[in-house]
Amino acid sequence: MKTVEIIGYKRANLGKKESKHLRDEGNVPCVLYGGEEQVHFYAPMILFREIVYTGDAHMVELNIEGEVYRCILQDIQFHPVSEIILHADFLQLHAGKPVKMDIPVHLVGRAPGVEKGGTLMHKRRKLRVQALPKNMPEFIEVNISELDFNKAVKVSEVEEDNFTILDAPQLSIAVVEVPRALKGKSEEEEEELEAAEGAAAPEEGGAPAEEGDAGEA
């Protein structure tokens, strides 16, 4: 997994007023968990671009005034309107301790159902994964080349490589749905076929053909 570096600075003061002041200056108030004590710091918002607006998961090398921590972005909060980052939580990593992360899903292959006119529905774009930091994948590939109409790839079908997927096995990751237009066409074809078969079938319960009368001697 790739690593992104973030430079941070310890916070002298805490509180809502100080947090607002930091955001106004283009910084993000942050907390680092997982060590002997919590570390409150802030970092320039622009540095979050590589770990937030991306299709892959990343480790973070956090440099807070010369102290370097290996960690992951555990949680992030956005403003509901402006989408400015309000706060970020980081979790410090330890070599022999498993960690949980939401890992992006990349769909690969061409689904036969889509080529026939079906719609590919990407149900789960991320999977919850538990693994040692060294085994955590950047993304998980899911092959959809066997998906026909109304077929789905389940969580249970994903191969685990030194990691464990925590999502329920029966959940669908991707499915090919049949559009309404094709559904209607299929139903019409079935009705026409049934009507044709009904017309071709012999009537049941009909009287047997009469035999000719024998001539009198």
C-alpha positions in Angstrom: 0.0 0.0 0.0 1.3 3.5 -0.9 2.1 6.0 1.8 1.2 9.7 1.8 3.2 12.2 3.9 1.3 14.8 6.0 3.0 17.5 7.9 1.3 18.5 11.1 1.8 21.0 14.0 0.8 20.6 17.6 -2.1 22.7 18.8 -1.4 25.0 21.7 -5.1 25.7 22.3 -8.2 23.5 21.9 -11.9 24.4 21.6 -14.4 25.4 18.9 -13.2 28.9 18.5 -9.6 27.8 17.9 -10.8 25.1 15.5 -12.8 27.6 13.5 -9.7 29.9 13.3 -7.6 27.0 12.0 -10.2 26.2 9.3 -10.4 29.8 8.2 -6.7 29.7 7.6 -6.9 26.5 5.5 -6.0 24.0 8.1 -7.7 20.9 9.5 -8.0 20.2 13.3 -6.8 16.6 13.9 -6.3 14.0 16.6 -3.9 11.0 16.6 -5.1 8.0 18.5 -3.5 4.6 19.2 -0.4 5.7 21.0 0.4 6.2 24.7 -1.5 9.4 24.6 -3.7 11.4 22.1 -1.9 14.0 20.0 -3.9 17.1 19.0 -2.5 18.8 15.9 -3.5 20.6 12.7 -2.4 20.1 9.1 -2.9 22.1 5.9 -6.1 21.0 4.2 -4.4 20.8 0.8 -2.3 17.8 2.0 -5.5 15.7 2.5 -6.2 15.7 -1.3 -4.1 12.5 -1.9 -5.8 10.5 0.8 -9.4 11.7 0.6 -10.1 12.4 -3.1 -8.7 9.1 -4.4 -10.0 5.7 -5.5 -7.4 3.8 -3.4 -6.6 3.4 0.3 -3.3 4.8 1.6 -1.1 4.6 4.7 -0.1 8.0 6.2 3.4 9.0 7.4 2.5 11.7 9.9 5.2 14.2 10.7 4.3 16.3 13.7 7.1 18.8 14.4 9.8 16.1 13.8 7.9 13.2 15.5 7.0 10.7 12.8 4.1 8.3 13.1 2.8 5.6 10.8 -0.9 5.7 10.7 -4.2 5.6 8.8 -7.0 8.1 8.3 -9.6 6.6 10.7 -12.4 9.1 10.3 -13.1 12.4 8.6 -15.9 15.0 8.9 -17.1 17.4 6.2 -19.3 20.5 6.3 -22.7 19.4 5.0 -22.9 22.3 2.5 -19.4 23.6 1.7 -17.8 20.1 2.0 -14.8 21.7 3.8 -13.0 19.2 6.0 -14.0 20.0 9.6 -12.0 17.4 11.5 -9.9 14.3 11.0 -8.9 11.4 13.2 -5.8 9.3 12.6 -5.0 5.9 14.1 -1.4 5.0 14.8 -0.2 1.7 13.4 1.8 -1.0 15.2 3.6 -3.8 13.1 2.0 -6.8 14.9 -1.4 -5.4 15.5 -4.3 -5.9 13.0 -6.2 -2.8 11.9 -9.5 -2.3 10.1 -10.0 -0.2 7.0 -12.6 0.5 4.3 -10.9 -0.7 1.1 -12.2 0.5 -2.3 -13.5 -2.1 -4.8 -12.4 -2.1 -8.4 -14.6 -3.9 -10.9 -12.6 -5.7 -13.7 -13.8 -7.5 -16.8 -16.8 -7.1 -19.1 -20.2 -8.5 -17.9 -22.1 -10.4 -20.6 -25.4 -9.1 -19.2 -24.2 -5.5 -19.8 -23.3 -6.3 -23.4 -26.9 -7.6 -23.9 -28.3 -4.3 -22.7 -28.4 -4.9 -18.9 -27.4 -2.3 -16.3 -24.4 -2.9 -14.0 -25.2 -1.9 -10.4 -22.1 -1.4 -8.2 -23.7 -2.1 -4.8 -20.7 -1.9 -2.5 -17.9 0.4 -3.5 -15.8 -0.3 -0.3 -15.3 -3.4 1.8 -14.4 -3.4 5.5 -11.1 -5.3 5.8 -9.0 -6.4 8.8 -5.3 -7.2 8.4 -1.9 -6.4 9.6 -0.6 -3.1 8.3 1.8 -4.8 5.9 -0.9 -6.9 4.4 -3.6 -4.2 3.9 -4.4 -3.9 0.2 -4.8 -0.6 -1.6 -7.9 -1.9 -3.4 -9.8 -5.2 -4.0 -10.4 -6.4 -7.6 -13.7 -8.1 -8.3 -14.1 -9.9 -11.6 -17.5 -9.3 -13.3 -16.9 -11.3 -16.5 -19.4 -14.0 -15.5 -22.3 -11.7 -14.7 -25.3 -12.2 -16.8 -28.9 -10.9 -16.3 -29.9 -10.9 -12.6 -26.6 -12.4 -11.6 -24.5 -11.0 -8.7 -21.0 -11.2 -7.2 -21.3 -11.8 -3.5 -18.8 -10.9 -0.7 -18.2 -14.6 -0.1 -16.8 -15.0 -3.7 -13.9 -12.5 -3.1 -10.6 -14.2 -2.5 -8.9 -13.1 0.7 -5.2 -12.7 0.5 -3.7 -12.3 4.0 -6.7 -10.2 5.0 -10.2 -10.8 6.3 -13.4 -9.2 4.9 -15.7 -8.2 7.7 -18.8 -7.5 5.6 -21.6 -10.2 5.6 -20.8 -13.0 3.0 -24.3 -12.8 1.4 -24.1 -9.1 0.5 -23.9 -8.3 -3.2 -21.0 -6.3 -4.5 -22.2 -5.9 -8.1 -25.3 -7.1 -10.0 -26.5 -6.9 -13.6 -30.2 -5.8 -13.7 -32.5 -6.2 -16.6 -33.9 -2.8 -17.9 -37.7 -2.4 -18.0 -37.7 -2.2 -21.8 -36.0 -5.6 -22.0 -38.3 -7.1 -19.3 -41.4 -6.0 -21.3 -40.0 -7.4 -24.5 -39.2 -10.7 -22.8 -42.7 -11.0 -21.4 -44.3 -10.3 -24.8 -42.2 -13.0 -26.4 -43.2 -15.5 -23.7 -46.9 -14.7 -24.2 -46.6 -15.0 -28.0 -44.8 -18.4 -27.6 -47.5 -19.7 -25.2 -50.2 -18.6 -27.7 -48.5 -20.3 -30.6 -48.1 -23.5 -28.6 -51.8 -23.4 -27.6 -52.9 -23.0 -31.2 -50.8 -26.0 -32.3 -52.0 -28.4 -29.6 -54.9 -30.8 -30.4 -58.2 -30.2 -28.7 -58.8 -32.4 -25.7 -62.0 -34.4 -25.2 -63.1 -34.3 -28.9 -65.4 -37.1 -30.2 -63.6 -39.8 -32.1 -64.1 -40.0 -35.9 -67.2 -42.0 -36.9 -66.6 -45.2 -38.8 -68.6 -45.8 -42.0 -71.8 -48.0 -41.6 -71.4 -51.6 -42.8 -73.5 -52.3 -45.9 -76.4 -54.6 -45.7 -76.0 -58.1 -47.2 
